[in-house]
Structure formats: C-alpha cells, structure tokens
Amino acid sequence: MTRRSVFFATNRAFDAKTGDFGESPAHWEAELWAGIAEAEAAPDPSRFGTYLGHKVLGDDSNTSVHRAVAAWLRSAAEADAVPLLLVHGFDFLFNEAVAWSADLAEWYAQGARDRGGLPRLAPLFFSFPSVGKISAGTYVLDQKRAALSGEALARLIRAIDRNVGTLKPARRPMLLAHSMGVLVTRRAVQALAGPVGTTPPKALFDQAFLMAGDDWSDVFDPADGGGWERGAKGAL
C-alpha cells in the first residue's frame, strides 16, 4: 500500500476539541473547513484504503479554506500533477472519503505507469455531511443534505478561482462529481450564478465529469427549477 496525502474541504460539523468531522452538518449550510489528510491507498481496486488522519489548516473556517486551496494548487504545480476536485456521492463518511480519494489517485497512477507516470493527480475532495449508511431513510436524508450543500461547495469553487491564477503557469483544475455529488454540484452552480450582479467564475475547470448523476433534474428540465425537482421538493 502507498501512503498518500489528499486535501479536503467539508461542511460537516467540526469538533474543535477532537478535531474530527462527524456525520452531522455544520451549524450553517455554507460553513466550510479545509485541510490535508493522509491514507494508505489500496493498490487493488477491489479493496479500500485505510484512513490515517487529517489536519485542519487554520484556526478559523476562512483561513483554513484559503490555506488548503493555496497548498493544494501549489503542491500540484510542484509535482506536475493535475489538480482534481472530487465530490463524492451517497453513503460516505469523512474518513471513507479520504481513503477513496487516495485510492483513486493511486489507481490512476498505476494506469499511467506505461505512459511514463503521467499525468499525475493531486486530489482535493469536497465532503458533504452524508450519514454513511445505506437505507431508504438515510438516502432521503443524504439527498436533503446534498441539496443544502451547494453554497458550501460554491464557496470552495470561489476560493479556487481566486487562487488558480497565482501560480505561473496557471493550471486549471478538473472536476469529478459522482452520484449524489452531481446534485451537490448543480446546487453549487446555481449558488455561483447567485443574485443579480454576481459574476460566477468563467472557464475555471479544464474538464468536468459528472458521473452516474443521482439528481431529480436533468438538462431537459426547465431552467426555472421545474420538472422532476418541483415534484420532489416535498421530500426535502
């Protein structure tokens, strides 16, 4: 197994005494903490890696986000790696998201070895407060929390936008959202569009992959939030 470091940002509740992130959401939906974590990445895709620990980079939310994003982009540049923003889906605890991100970087590295080890990935994952259990009730709860996490992810994207041009040459990150993470991403894009007078980031991501989207709206639904989402609001 390979020890790997990954960066993180989350709107899970932060326990200042233990430094841990549980399954509950933060006190307000846009609260965001960020830092760096480590895991033993599993070389076999049929296995999961092992979470080792994490560190919040800063004594307050805003400082931690700025420091983590700046460190993430800097480390990617130094390693000639692609900065990759990950948004996980349903049924993930924070510790599992750390291991998943490290595993993904390791598996991709193995696949790239026949190409001289390039390109490399430098992950930063966003973890919404998923309960981390599988049942009909926890699915609905995860869906509600994912829908309410858009502003937190939007804060992270704004921080990336402010920092991505500070390195020379600037390298735009990539985005990978999976399953219910696609719902989080859509709500983040809506938050970025925001009220009249705001300017959302333009051409921030080099590529964006929205995989197996677990959402109640799609590109064929009306732009006013109609379609399936209108019928699903009662479930939230």
C-alpha positions as CSV (number, residue, x, y, z in Angstrom):
1,M,0.0,0.0,0.0
2,T,1.1,3.5,-0.7
3,R,0.8,6.4,1.7
4,R,-0.8,9.4,0.0
5,S,-1.8,12.9,1.0
6,V,-5.0,14.4,-0.2
7,F,-6.6,17.8,0.5
8,F,-10.2,18.2,1.7
9,A,-13.0,20.7,2.3
10,T,-16.2,19.9,4.1
11,N,-19.3,21.4,5.5
12,R,-19.6,18.6,8.1
13,A,-19.8,19.7,11.8
14,F,-16.3,20.3,13.2
15,D,-15.5,19.2,16.7
16,A,-12.8,21.7,17.9
17,K,-11.9,19.5,20.9
18,T,-11.2,16.3,18.9
19,G,-10.5,17.8,15.5
20,D,-12.9,15.3,14.0
21,F,-15.7,15.6,11.4
22,G,-18.8,13.6,12.0
23,E,-21.9,12.8,10.0
24,S,-23.8,15.9,11.1
25,P,-23.9,19.1,9.1
26,A,-22.3,22.3,10.2
27,H,-24.3,24.9,12.1
28,W,-24.9,26.8,8.9
29,E,-25.0,25.2,5.5
30,A,-22.2,27.3,3.9
31,E,-19.7,26.7,6.8
32,L,-16.6,25.2,5.3
33,W,-13.4,23.8,6.9
34,A,-10.4,22.6,4.9
35,G,-7.1,20.9,5.3
36,I,-4.9,17.9,4.4
37,A,-5.4,14.2,5.2
38,E,-3.5,11.0,4.7
39,A,-4.4,7.4,3.9
40,E,-2.7,4.2,2.9
41,A,-4.0,3.8,-0.6
42,A,-5.0,0.3,-1.7
43,P,-3.3,-0.8,-4.9
44,D,-6.2,-3.2,-5.7
45,P,-9.4,-1.5,-6.9
46,S,-11.5,-4.3,-5.2
47,R,-10.2,-3.1,-1.8
48,F,-10.5,0.2,0.1
49,G,-7.5,2.1,1.6
50,T,-7.0,2.9,5.2
51,Y,-7.6,6.4,6.7
52,L,-4.7,7.6,8.8
53,G,-5.6,11.1,9.9
54,H,-6.1,14.7,8.9
55,K,-5.2,18.2,9.8
56,V,-7.2,21.4,9.5
57,L,-5.1,24.2,8.1
58,G,-6.1,27.2,10.1
59,D,-7.8,28.3,13.3
60,D,-11.0,29.5,11.6
61,S,-13.1,28.5,8.6
62,N,-12.0,31.2,6.1
63,T,-8.3,30.8,6.9
64,S,-8.4,27.0,6.5
65,V,-10.1,27.2,3.1
66,H,-7.6,29.7,1.8
67,R,-4.6,27.8,3.1
68,A,-5.8,24.4,1.9
69,V,-6.7,25.6,-1.6
70,A,-3.4,27.5,-2.0
71,A,-1.4,24.5,-0.7
72,W,-3.3,22.1,-3.0
73,L,-2.6,24.1,-6.1
74,R,1.0,24.7,-5.1
75,S,1.6,21.0,-4.5
76,A,0.0,20.1,-7.8
77,A,2.3,22.5,-9.6
78,E,5.4,21.3,-7.9
79,A,4.5,17.6,-8.7
80,D,3.5,18.5,-12.3
81,A,0.1,16.9,-11.4
82,V,-3.4,17.7,-12.4
83,P,-5.4,19.4,-9.6
84,L,-8.6,17.4,-9.3
85,L,-11.7,18.5,-7.3
86,L,-13.7,15.5,-6.2
87,V,-17.3,15.5,-5.0
88,H,-18.4,12.1,-3.6
89,G,-21.9,10.7,-3.6
90,F,-24.3,8.9,-1.3
91,D,-23.1,6.8,1.7
92,F,-19.7,8.3,2.6
93,L,-18.3,9.1,6.0
94,F,-15.5,11.7,6.1
95,N,-12.8,9.0,6.7
96,E,-14.1,6.9,3.8
97,A,-13.9,10.0,1.5
98,V,-10.2,10.4,2.5
99,A,-9.4,6.8,1.6
100,W,-11.5,6.9,-1.6
101,S,-9.6,10.0,-2.8
102,A,-6.2,8.5,-2.0
103,D,-7.3,5.2,-3.7
104,L,-8.4,7.0,-6.9
105,A,-5.0,8.8,-7.1
106,E,-3.2,5.5,-6.6
107,W,-5.2,3.6,-9.2
108,Y,-4.8,6.3,-11.7
109,A,-1.0,6.4,-11.1
110,Q,-0.8,2.6,-11.7
111,G,-2.7,3.0,-15.0
112,A,-0.3,5.8,-16.1
113,R,2.9,4.0,-15.4
114,D,3.1,2.7,-19.0
115,R,3.0,6.4,-20.1
116,G,6.0,7.5,-18.0
117,G,3.8,8.1,-15.0
118,L,1.9,11.0,-16.5
119,P,-0.4,12.6,-15.9
120,R,-0.5,12.5,-12.1
121,L,-3.5,13.5,-10.0
122,A,-3.5,15.9,-7.0
123,P,-6.9,15.4,-5.3
124,L,-8.9,17.8,-3.2
125,F,-12.3,16.4,-2.2
126,F,-15.4,18.1,-1.0
127,S,-17.4,16.0,1.6
128,F,-21.0,16.9,2.2
129,P,-22.5,15.5,5.5
130,S,-23.5,12.1,4.3
131,V,-24.8,9.8,7.0
132,G,-22.6,7.0,5.7
133,K,-25.3,4.3,6.0
134,I,-27.5,2.6,3.4
135,S,-31.2,2.6,4.0
136,A,-34.3,4.3,2.5
137,G,-34.3,6.8,5.3
138,T,-30.6,7.7,5.1
139,Y,-30.9,8.0,1.3
140,V,-33.6,10.7,1.7
141,L,-31.6,12.4,4.4
142,D,-28.4,12.3,2.3
143,Q,-30.4,13.8,-0.6
144,K,-31.6,16.7,1.6
145,R,-28.1,17.4,2.9
146,A,-26.6,17.2,-0.6
147,A,-29.2,19.8,-1.8
148,L,-28.3,22.1,1.0
149,S,-24.5,21.9,0.5
150,G,-24.4,23.8,-2.8
151,E,-23.4,27.1,-1.2
152,A,-20.5,25.5,0.7
153,L,-19.2,23.9,-2.5
154,A,-19.7,27.3,-4.2
155,R,-17.5,28.9,-1.5
156,L,-14.8,26.4,-2.3
157,I,-15.0,27.0,-6.0
158,R,-14.8,30.7,-5.5
159,A,-11.6,30.2,-3.4
160,I,-10.2,28.0,-6.1
161,D,-11.0,30.7,-8.7
162,R,-9.2,33.4,-6.6
163,N,-6.1,31.2,-6.2
164,V,-5.7,29.4,-9.5
165,G,-4.1,32.4,-11.3
166,T,-1.5,32.9,-8.6
167,L,0.8,30.2,-9.9
168,K,2.8,30.6,-13.1
169,P,2.0,29.0,-15.3
170,A,-1.6,28.7,-14.1
171,R,-3.2,25.3,-14.5
172,R,-6.9,24.9,-14.4
173,P,-8.2,22.1,-12.2
174,M,-10.5,19.3,-13.3
175,L,-13.8,18.4,-11.6
176,L,-15.2,14.9,-11.0
177,A,-18.6,14.6,-9.3
178,H,-20.2,11.1,-8.7
179,S,-23.7,10.0,-7.9
180,M,-25.3,12.4,-5.4
181,G,-22.3,14.6,-5.7
182,V,-23.8,15.7,-9.0
183,L,-26.7,17.1,-7.1
184,V,-24.3,19.0,-4.8
185,T,-22.5,20.3,-7.9
186,R,-25.7,21.5,-9.6
187,R,-26.7,23.4,-6.4
188,A,-23.2,24.9,-6.3
189,V,-23.5,26.1,-9.9
190,Q,-26.9,27.7,-9.0
191,A,-25.3,29.4,-6.0
192,L,-22.5,30.7,-8.2
193,A,-25.0,32.1,-10.6
194,G,-26.5,33.8,-7.5
195,P,-28.3,37.0,-7.2
196,V,-28.3,39.7,-9.9
197,G,-24.9,41.5,-10.0
198,T,-22.7,38.5,-9.1
199,T,-20.2,37.2,-11.5
200,P,-19.6,33.4,-11.5
201,P,-16.2,32.0,-12.4
202,K,-15.7,31.5,-16.1
203,A,-13.8,28.6,-17.6
204,L,-12.4,27.6,-14.2
205,F,-12.3,23.9,-14.8
206,D,-10.3,22.4,-17.7
207,Q,-12.8,19.5,-17.8
208,A,-15.8,18.4,-15.7
209,F,-17.0,14.8,-15.4
210,L,-20.5,14.3,-13.9
211,M,-20.8,10.6,-13.5
212,A,-23.9,8.5,-12.7
213,G,-25.7,11.6,-11.6
214,D,-28.2,11.0,-8.7
215,D,-30.4,14.0,-9.2
216,W,-34.0,14.8,-9.8
217,S,-33.3,17.3,-12.6
218,D,-31.5,16.9,-15.9
219,V,-30.6,19.1,-18.9
220,F,-34.1,18.6,-20.4
221,D,-35.9,20.1,-17.3
222,P,-37.0,23.8,-17.4
223,A,-34.4,26.3,-16.2
224,D,-36.8,27.6,-13.5
225,G,-36.4,24.5,-11.4
226,G,-39.5,22.8,-12.7
227,G,-39.7,19.2,-13.9
228,W,-38.8,16.5,-11.5
229,E,-37.3,18.8,-8.9
230,R,-40.6,20.6,-8.5
231,G,-42.3,17.3,-7.7
232,A,-39.5,16.3,-5.3
233,K,-39.5,19.3,-3.1
234,G,-41.9,17.8,-0.6
235,A,-39.4,15.0,0.1
236,L,-36.8,17.5,1.3
